[in-house]
């Protein structure tokens, strides 16, 4: 999916297409949060909270399905943004900051994130 952006350059409009991005974030929880019940609670809270961030166009939160996946990761956050330029405003948004700093960080042992278009 691509987004059409109109920019003003001098006295004329310039149109450019910027790709939407999918931000994929994998989270491993601290041992005390690595139960099915805790994973589900954290996933639900994560989805409900991050959905309120204005830059988020779509979100999918999933928990590890099988034992092999659970060895390394507990939760996946798949977040769609309009463009790579929206990533920094998303990261700095007060809702996102509160979620990461005060809710997720105390529960996580490891986090990895990548961007795809």
C-alpha positions, 0 to 999 in steps of 0.5 A, a space after each residue: 500500500 502506498 500513500 500519495 503526498 502533496 508537497 509545496 516546492 516553490 510555487 508548484 505542487 510536487 506529488 510523491 508516493 511514500 510507502 506505508 510501513 509495518 513496524 514489527 516489534 518482538 517482546 520477551 517478558 521477564 519470567 514472572 510474566 511468561 504465562 499464557 494468562 499474563 501474555 494475554 493480559 499484556 497483549 490486550 492492554 497493548 492493543 487497546 492502548 496503542 490503537 489510540 496513538 494518532 499515527 497508528 493506522 492498524 495494529 495487530 498484537 499476537 502472542 507466541 503460539 508454539 513452544 519453539 516461538 515461546 523460547 525466544 519471544 512472547 508477543 508480537 506488535 505489528 503496527 502500520 504507519 502511513 510512512 517512515 516519517 510517522 515513526 518518530 512522531 509515533 515513538 514520541 507520542 505521550 500515549 506511546 511513551 507512557 505505555 513503553 516506559 511505565 507499562 511495558 518496560 517493567 515487564 520485558 526482558 528483551 525487545 527488538 523492532 524492525 520496519 518493513 514497507 
